[in-house]
Amino acid sequence: EAPADMQCKDKFLLQSAKVNDGVAAKDINAEMFNKEAGHIVEECKKLLLFLLV
């Protein structure tokens, strides 16, 4: 376990969305990640860890 002054409770939320073939990066928008609109979205939370080297 990391020392108390190095512990962090920050998290990243990673999201991926299923899109049609041929979608360009410029066409990606927030609506693609809207589950309520019926889009397929996978989510994964990752904890932040600091390492001193």
MOPAC internal coordinates of N, CA, C and O (Angstrom, degrees):
PM7 1SCF
backbone

  N    0.0000 0     0.00 0     0.00 0    0    0    0
  C    1.4638 1     0.00 0     0.00 0    1    0    0
  C    1.5226 1   108.87 1     0.00 0    2    1    0
  O    1.2310 1   120.89 1   -39.57 1    3    2    1
  N    1.3027 1   115.90 1   140.43 1    3    2    1
  C    1.4624 1   122.01 1  -178.71 1    5    3    2
  C    1.5286 1   110.50 1   -72.57 1    6    5    3
  O    1.2310 1   120.26 1   -28.80 1    7    6    5
  N    1.3439 1   117.12 1   151.20 1    7    6    5
  C    1.4679 1   120.26 1   175.60 1    9    7    6
  C    1.5317 1   110.52 1   -58.41 1   10    9    7
  O    1.2310 1   120.50 1   -25.24 1   11   10    9
  N    1.3163 1   116.65 1   154.76 1   11   10    9
  C    1.4696 1   121.92 1  -175.24 1   13   11   10
  C    1.5279 1   112.62 1   -55.76 1   14   13   11
  O    1.2310 1   119.96 1   141.90 1   15   14   13
  N    1.3522 1   117.69 1   -38.10 1   15   14   13
  C    1.4653 1   119.72 1  -178.20 1   17   15   14
  C    1.5340 1   112.99 1   -75.54 1   18   17   15
  O    1.2310 1   120.40 1   174.12 1   19   18   17
  N    1.3292 1   116.85 1    -5.88 1   19   18   17
  C    1.4657 1   120.73 1   178.55 1   21   19   18
  C    1.5294 1   112.46 1  -111.46 1   22   21   19
  O    1.2310 1   120.29 1   177.88 1   23   22   21
  N    1.3201 1   117.05 1    -2.12 1   23   22   21
  C    1.4570 1   119.55 1  -179.68 1   25   23   22
  C    1.5234 1   109.93 1   -77.11 1   26   25   23
  O    1.2310 1   121.31 1   -38.09 1   27   26   25
  N    1.2846 1   115.10 1   141.91 1   27   26   25
  C    1.4554 1   121.19 1  -176.13 1   29   27   26
  C    1.5211 1   108.86 1  -134.87 1   30   29   27
  O    1.2310 1   120.29 1   -43.06 1   31   30   29
  N    1.3078 1   117.04 1   136.94 1   31   30   29
  C    1.4571 1   121.25 1   179.25 1   33   31   30
  C    1.5324 1   111.82 1  -103.60 1   34   33   31
  O    1.2310 1   120.53 1  -173.63 1   35   34   33
  N    1.3318 1   116.60 1     6.37 1   35   34   33
  C    1.4619 1   120.40 1   179.23 1   37   35   34
  C    1.5218 1   110.52 1   -67.38 1   38   37   35
  O    1.2310 1   120.99 1   -33.10 1   39   38   37
  N    1.3235 1   115.72 1   146.90 1   39   38   37
  C    1.4567 1   121.70 1   178.95 1   41   39   38
  C    1.5238 1   109.08 1  -135.06 1   42   41   39
  O    1.2310 1   121.31 1   -27.12 1   43   42   41
  N    1.3102 1   115.09 1   152.88 1   43   42   41
  C    1.4591 1   122.14 1   171.64 1   45   43   42
  C    1.5160 1   107.59 1  -107.73 1   46   45   43
  O    1.2310 1   120.41 1   -42.17 1   47   46   45
  N    1.3193 1   116.82 1   137.83 1   47   46   45
  C    1.4545 1   121.67 1   172.93 1   49   47   46
  C    1.5220 1   106.96 1  -104.45 1   50   49   47
  O    1.2310 1   120.96 1   -67.60 1   51   50   49
  N    1.3239 1   115.77 1   112.40 1   51   50   49
  C    1.4604 1   121.19 1   177.68 1   53   51   50
  C    1.5163 1   108.09 1   -94.87 1   54   53   51
  O    1.2310 1   120.71 1   -47.46 1   55   54   53
  N    1.3109 1   116.25 1   132.54 1   55   54   53
  C    1.4565 1   121.00 1   179.29 1   57   55   54
  C    1.5190 1   109.19 1  -127.30 1   58   57   55
  O    1.2310 1   121.16 1   -38.44 1   59   58   57
  N    1.3164 1   115.39 1   141.56 1   59   58   57
  C    1.4619 1   120.86 1   171.94 1   61   59   58
  C    1.5180 1   107.62 1  -131.31 1   62   61   59
  O    1.2310 1   121.04 1   -34.51 1   63   62   61
  N    1.3063 1   115.61 1   145.49 1   63   62   61
  C    1.4619 1   120.85 1  -177.71 1   65   63   62
  C    1.5218 1   109.45 1  -130.08 1   66   65   63
  O    1.2310 1   120.98 1   -36.95 1   67   66   65
  N    1.3137 1   115.73 1   143.05 1   67   66   65
  C    1.4566 1   121.18 1   177.01 1   69   67   66
  C    1.5257 1   108.19 1   -79.09 1   70   69   67
  O    1.2310 1   121.15 1   -51.65 1   71   70   69
  N    1.3336 1   115.40 1   128.35 1   71   70   69
  C    1.4674 1   120.87 1  -179.91 1   73   71   70
  C    1.5285 1   109.46 1  -129.86 1   74   73   71
  O    1.2310 1   120.87 1   -14.09 1   75   74   73
  N    1.3031 1   115.95 1   165.91 1   75   74   73
  C    1.4617 1   121.52 1   177.95 1   77   75   74
  C    1.5241 1   110.64 1   -72.70 1   78   77   75
  O    1.2310 1   120.53 1   -25.80 1   79   78   77
  N    1.3236 1   116.59 1   154.20 1   79   78   77
  C    1.4649 1   121.41 1   175.71 1   81   79   78
  C    1.5258 1   109.99 1   -58.39 1   82   81   79
  O    1.2310 1   121.03 1   -36.91 1   83   82   81
  N    1.3297 1   115.63 1   143.09 1   83   82   81
  C    1.4536 1   120.22 1   175.07 1   85   83   82
  C    1.5132 1   115.23 1    86.43 1   86   85   83
  O    1.2310 1   119.45 1  -174.40 1   87   86   85
  N    1.3233 1   118.66 1     5.60 1   87   86   85
  C    1.4676 1   120.29 1   178.88 1   89   87   86
  C    1.5270 1   108.74 1   -70.85 1   90   89   87
  O    1.2310 1   120.53 1   -52.64 1   91   90   89
  N    1.3116 1   116.60 1   127.36 1   91   90   89
  C    1.4666 1   122.22 1   179.48 1   93   91   90
  C    1.5275 1   109.83 1   -86.46 1   94   93   91
  O    1.2310 1   120.77 1   -25.27 1   95   94   93
  N    1.3271 1   116.14 1   154.73 1   95   94   93
  C    1.4621 1   121.15 1  -179.93 1   97   95   94
  C    1.5253 1   111.47 1   -55.84 1   98   97   95
  O    1.2310 1   119.93 1   144.69 1   99   98   97
  N    1.3268 1   117.74 1   -35.31 1   99   98   97
  C    1.4708 1   120.73 1  -178.96 1  101   99   98
  C    1.5287 1   112.15 1   -67.96 1  102  101   99
  O    1.2310 1   120.25 1   162.23 1  103  102  101
  N    1.3339 1   117.13 1   -17.77 1  103  102  101
  C    1.4667 1   121.17 1  -179.03 1  105  103  102
  C    1.5273 1   113.59 1   -89.80 1  106  105  103
  O    1.2310 1   120.12 1   174.01 1  107  106  105
  N    1.3383 1   117.37 1    -5.99 1  107  106  105
  C    1.4665 1   121.21 1  -179.58 1  109  107  106
  C    1.5232 1   108.85 1   -74.66 1  110  109  107
  O    1.2310 1   120.78 1   -48.36 1  111  110  109
  N    1.3404 1   116.11 1   131.64 1  111  110  109
  C    1.4640 1   120.58 1  -179.64 1  113  111  110
  C    1.5269 1   109.93 1  -144.70 1  114  113  111
  O    1.2310 1   120.52 1    -9.44 1  115  114  113
  N    1.3184 1   116.61 1   170.56 1  115  114  113
  C    1.4616 1   122.52 1  -176.68 1  117  115  114
  C    1.5214 1   112.52 1   -61.76 1  118  117  115
  O    1.2310 1   119.91 1   149.03 1  119  118  117
  N    1.3161 1   117.78 1   -30.97 1  119  118  117
  C    1.4690 1   121.16 1  -178.80 1  121  119  118
  C    1.5285 1   111.42 1   -60.80 1  122  121  119
  O    1.2310 1   119.78 1   150.19 1  123  122  121
  N    1.3199 1   118.02 1   -29.81 1  123  122  121
  C    1.4676 1   121.77 1   179.62 1  125  123  122
  C    1.5268 1   112.15 1   -62.94 1  126  125  123
  O    1.2310 1   120.26 1   158.39 1  127  126  125
  N    1.3396 1   117.10 1   -21.61 1  127  126  125
  C    1.4584 1   122.40 1  -177.61 1  129  127  126
  C    1.5293 1   112.00 1  -102.91 1  130  129  127
  O    1.2310 1   120.04 1  -164.72 1  131  130  129
  N    1.3153 1   117.53 1    15.28 1  131  130  129
  C    1.4624 1   123.41 1  -178.86 1  133  131  130
  C    1.5267 1   109.49 1   -90.99 1  134  133  131
  O    1.2310 1   120.90 1   -77.28 1  135  134  133
  N    1.3404 1   115.89 1   102.72 1  135  134  133
  C    1.4682 1   120.90 1   179.94 1  137  135  134
  C    1.5216 1   111.48 1   -65.17 1  138  137  135
  O    1.2310 1   120.40 1   144.35 1  139  138  137
  N    1.3319 1   116.84 1   -35.65 1  139  138  137
  C    1.4665 1   120.75 1  -177.80 1  141  139  138
  C    1.5247 1   111.91 1   -64.20 1  142  141  139
  O    1.2310 1   120.30 1   156.84 1  143  142  141
  N    1.3230 1   117.03 1   -23.16 1  143  142  141
  C    1.4628 1   121.21 1   178.52 1  145  143  142
  C    1.5290 1   111.07 1   -85.83 1  146  145  143
  O    1.2310 1   120.64 1  -176.92 1  147  146  145
  N    1.3431 1   116.38 1     3.08 1  147  146  145
  C    1.4556 1   120.79 1   176.76 1  149  147  146
  C    1.5152 1   115.46 1    92.93 1  150  149  147
  O    1.2310 1   120.12 1  -172.04 1  151  150  149
  N    1.3309 1   117.37 1     7.96 1  151  150  149
  C    1.4629 1   120.43 1   179.54 1  153  151  150
  C    1.5264 1   110.15 1   -78.56 1  154  153  151
  O    1.2310 1   120.86 1   -32.12 1  155  154  153
  N    1.3294 1   115.96 1   147.88 1  155  154  153
  C    1.4649 1   121.54 1   177.72 1  157  155  154
  C    1.5246 1   107.92 1   -85.93 1  158  157  155
  O    1.2310 1   120.88 1   -64.05 1  159  158  157
  N    1.3422 1   115.92 1   115.95 1  159  158  157
  C    1.4615 1   121.62 1  -177.22 1  161  159  158
  C    1.5243 1   108.85 1  -131.16 1  162  161  159
  O    1.2310 1   120.51 1   -51.42 1  163  162  161
  N    1.3246 1   116.63 1   128.58 1  163  162  161
  C    1.4603 1   122.62 1   174.36 1  165  163  162
  C    1.5216 1   107.86 1  -102.90 1  166  165  163
  O    1.2310 1   120.40 1   -38.36 1  167  166  165
  N    1.3440 1   116.84 1   141.64 1  167  166  165
  C    1.4635 1   121.39 1  -179.74 1  169  167  166
  C    1.5196 1   110.50 1  -129.57 1  170  169  167
  O    1.2310 1   121.39 1   -32.04 1  171  170  169
  N    1.3290 1   114.94 1   147.96 1  171  170  169
  C    1.4570 1   121.49 1   178.68 1  173  171  170
  C    1.5304 1   107.50 1  -148.07 1  174  173  171
  O    1.2310 1   120.13 1   -52.58 1  175  174  173
  N    1.3319 1   117.35 1   127.42 1  175  174  173
  C    1.4670 1   121.22 1   177.55 1  177  175  174
  C    1.5206 1   109.18 1   -97.89 1  178  177  175
  O    1.2310 1   120.77 1   -45.44 1  179  178  177
  N    1.3226 1   116.14 1   134.56 1  179  178  177
  C    1.4612 1   122.76 1   179.48 1  181  179  178
  C    1.5186 1   109.29 1  -124.54 1  182  181  179
  O    1.2310 1   120.76 1   -47.19 1  183  182  181
  N    1.3317 1   116.15 1   132.81 1  183  182  181
  C    1.4576 1   121.42 1   176.38 1  185  183  182
  C    1.5223 1   109.93 1   -77.50 1  186  185  183
  O    1.2310 1   120.88 1   -31.21 1  187  186  185
  N    1.3104 1   115.93 1   148.79 1  187  186  185
  C    1.4545 1   122.43 1   178.16 1  189  187  186
  C    1.5223 1   108.53 1   -89.48 1  190  189  187
  O    1.2310 1   120.28 1   -45.24 1  191  190  189
  N    1.3233 1   117.08 1   134.76 1  191  190  189
  C    1.4568 1   122.02 1  -179.35 1  193  191  190
  C    1.5223 1   108.80 1  -130.48 1  194  193  191
  O    1.2310 1   120.51 1   -51.63 1  195  194  193
  N    1.3342 1   116.63 1   128.37 1  195  194  193
  C    1.4578 1   121.70 1   177.26 1  197  195  194
  C    1.5201 1   109.06 1   -97.12 1  198  197  195
  O    1.2310 1   120.48 1   -45.50 1  199  198  197
  N    1.3253 1   116.70 1   134.50 1  199  198  197
  C    1.4571 1   121.84 1   176.28 1  201  199  198
  C    1.5196 1   108.90 1  -125.41 1  202  201  199
  O    1.2310 1   120.52 1   -47.56 1  203  202  201
  N    1.3186 1   116.61 1   132.44 1  203  202  201
  C    1.4656 1   121.47 1   174.10 1  205  203  202
  C    1.5148 1   107.72 1   -98.46 1  206  205  203
  O    1.2310 1   121.17 1   -50.71 1  207  206  205
  N    1.3146 1   115.36 1   129.29 1  207  206  205
  C    1.4717 1   119.00 1   179.50 1  209  207  206
  C    1.5041 1   110.49 1  -123.99 1  210  209  207
  O    1.2310 1   120.10 1   180.00 1  211  210  209

